[in-house]
Amino acid sequence: MPFRPVGCAHILSPDLNPIEMAFAKLKAHLRRIGARTIEELWKAVGSICDLYTPGECWNYLRHAAYASDQRLKALEPGLA
């Protein structure tokens, strides 16, 4: 009997990777800030990280099909 793969294959795409979505926001803010030294860069990264809300992070995961609203409701009833 020949081998036949079952199920769906994972699509490797930056558009479906939640960390790439988060990094896109980080890079956009870093370009806007224009930090030119290592110290300025780390201060900027620290302030940008405060901009990520739990809901936004959950949306990155949901958009990439890593999570669902049912799971979110189980974890954070008021967030979904």
Residue frames as qw, qx, qy, qz and C-alpha x, y, z in Angstrom:
[[0.000, 0.890, 0.455, 0.000, 0.00, 0.00, 0.00],
 [0.426, 0.470, -0.036, 0.773, 1.53, 3.37, -0.99],
 [0.288, -0.377, -0.445, 0.759, 2.11, 6.07, 1.60],
 [0.003, 0.688, 0.421, 0.591, -0.55, 8.80, 1.61],
 [0.144, 0.038, -0.442, 0.884, -0.24, 11.80, 3.91],
 [0.227, -0.665, -0.702, -0.111, -3.37, 12.56, 5.90],
 [0.267, -0.772, -0.313, 0.485, -4.58, 15.94, 7.11],
 [0.338, 0.928, 0.055, 0.144, -3.50, 19.36, 6.05],
 [0.707, 0.143, -0.154, 0.675, 0.06, 20.53, 5.64],
 [0.294, -0.773, -0.190, 0.529, 1.29, 23.46, 7.69],
 [0.465, 0.792, 0.141, 0.371, 1.75, 26.51, 5.55],
 [0.591, -0.386, -0.075, 0.705, 5.04, 28.23, 6.25],
 [0.230, 0.703, 0.279, 0.613, 4.36, 31.89, 5.64],
 [0.235, 0.019, -0.377, 0.896, 5.36, 35.02, 7.55],
 [0.382, -0.303, -0.194, -0.851, 1.75, 36.19, 7.13],
 [0.799, -0.364, -0.372, -0.301, 0.60, 33.26, 9.27],
 [0.649, -0.034, -0.528, 0.546, 3.29, 33.53, 11.94],
 [0.337, -0.883, -0.326, -0.034, 2.18, 35.46, 15.05],
 [0.575, -0.542, 0.043, 0.612, 5.71, 36.52, 15.98],
 [0.377, 0.207, 0.404, 0.808, 6.17, 38.10, 12.54],
 [0.116, -0.789, -0.457, -0.394, 2.97, 40.11, 13.08],
 [0.515, -0.807, -0.152, 0.244, 4.26, 41.35, 16.42],
 [0.586, -0.265, 0.237, 0.729, 7.71, 42.11, 14.98],
 [0.271, 0.552, 0.449, 0.648, 6.13, 44.11, 12.15],
 [0.273, -0.910, -0.258, -0.173, 4.58, 46.47, 14.71],
 [0.654, -0.611, 0.067, 0.441, 7.84, 46.62, 16.67],
 [0.564, 0.049, 0.353, 0.745, 9.90, 47.44, 13.56],
 [0.113, 0.747, 0.405, 0.516, 7.44, 50.12, 12.41],
 [0.409, -0.904, -0.126, 0.009, 7.66, 51.89, 15.77],
 [0.685, -0.414, 0.198, 0.565, 11.46, 51.57, 15.85],
 [0.448, 0.366, 0.382, 0.720, 11.70, 53.18, 12.41],
 [0.105, -0.869, -0.319, -0.364, 9.41, 55.99, 13.53],
 [0.574, -0.793, -0.016, 0.204, 11.42, 56.60, 16.72],
 [0.563, 0.748, -0.230, 0.267, 14.76, 56.48, 14.89],
 [0.686, -0.679, 0.238, 0.109, 16.96, 55.29, 17.77],
 [0.568, 0.733, -0.360, 0.104, 20.63, 55.60, 16.80],
 [0.034, 0.540, -0.772, 0.333, 22.47, 54.13, 19.79],
 [0.443, -0.109, -0.888, 0.050, 22.18, 50.80, 21.59],
 [0.038, -0.227, -0.645, 0.729, 20.91, 52.56, 24.73],
 [0.411, 0.216, -0.032, -0.885, 18.24, 54.46, 22.76],
 [0.518, 0.057, -0.737, -0.431, 17.28, 51.25, 20.98],
 [0.326, -0.183, -0.888, 0.268, 16.70, 49.31, 24.21],
 [0.139, 0.274, 0.435, -0.847, 14.72, 52.17, 25.74],
 [0.478, 0.190, -0.318, -0.796, 12.58, 52.30, 22.61],
 [0.475, -0.039, -0.859, -0.186, 12.01, 48.52, 22.63],
 [0.142, -0.223, -0.789, 0.554, 10.96, 48.70, 26.28],
 [0.289, 0.306, 0.228, -0.878, 8.45, 51.48, 25.64],
 [0.501, 0.159, -0.552, -0.647, 7.09, 49.78, 22.51],
 [0.310, -0.084, -0.945, 0.058, 6.53, 46.49, 24.34],
 [0.121, 0.281, 0.616, -0.726, 4.15, 48.33, 26.67],
 [0.429, 0.242, -0.208, -0.845, 1.95, 49.06, 23.64],
 [0.423, -0.006, -0.857, -0.295, 1.08, 45.37, 23.13],
 [0.608, -0.240, 0.319, -0.686, -2.19, 44.54, 24.88],
 [0.420, -0.067, 0.899, -0.102, -3.23, 40.98, 25.76],
 [0.644, 0.547, 0.415, -0.336, -6.14, 41.31, 23.33],
 [0.426, 0.772, -0.364, -0.300, -3.85, 42.35, 20.50],
 [0.090, -0.448, 0.888, 0.054, -1.50, 39.44, 21.17],
 [0.558, 0.196, 0.772, -0.234, -4.48, 37.09, 21.22],
 [0.616, 0.689, 0.095, -0.370, -5.59, 38.48, 17.84],
 [0.206, 0.657, -0.686, -0.235, -2.16, 37.68, 16.38],
 [0.266, -0.152, 0.949, -0.081, -2.54, 34.08, 17.57],
 [0.579, 0.441, 0.580, -0.366, -6.13, 33.84, 16.37],
 [0.489, 0.734, -0.206, -0.424, -5.33, 35.29, 12.94],
 [0.204, 0.529, -0.811, -0.147, -2.60, 32.67, 12.50],
 [0.848, -0.108, -0.377, -0.358, -5.05, 29.90, 13.56],
 [0.358, 0.232, -0.780, 0.458, -3.06, 29.13, 16.72],
 [0.053, 0.196, 0.709, -0.676, -6.01, 29.97, 18.95],
 [0.153, -0.508, -0.687, -0.497, -9.77, 30.39, 18.92],
 [0.295, -0.495, 0.077, -0.814, -12.30, 32.63, 20.65],
 [0.835, -0.401, -0.311, -0.214, -13.60, 29.65, 22.63],
 [0.748, -0.061, -0.382, 0.540, -10.17, 29.20, 24.21],
 [0.139, 0.362, -0.177, 0.905, -9.95, 32.90, 24.94],
 [0.563, -0.515, -0.140, -0.631, -13.33, 32.89, 26.69],
 [0.875, -0.306, -0.361, 0.100, -12.16, 30.01, 28.85],
 [0.624, 0.019, -0.286, 0.727, -9.00, 31.92, 29.83],
 [0.086, -0.147, -0.178, 0.969, -10.24, 35.52, 30.00],
 [0.178, 0.597, 0.780, -0.055, -14.05, 35.79, 30.08],
 [0.100, 0.866, 0.240, -0.427, -14.13, 39.58, 29.60],
 [0.257, -0.496, 0.481, 0.676, -11.50, 39.80, 26.85],
 [0.257, 0.181, 0.808, 0.498, -13.28, 38.24, 23.85]]
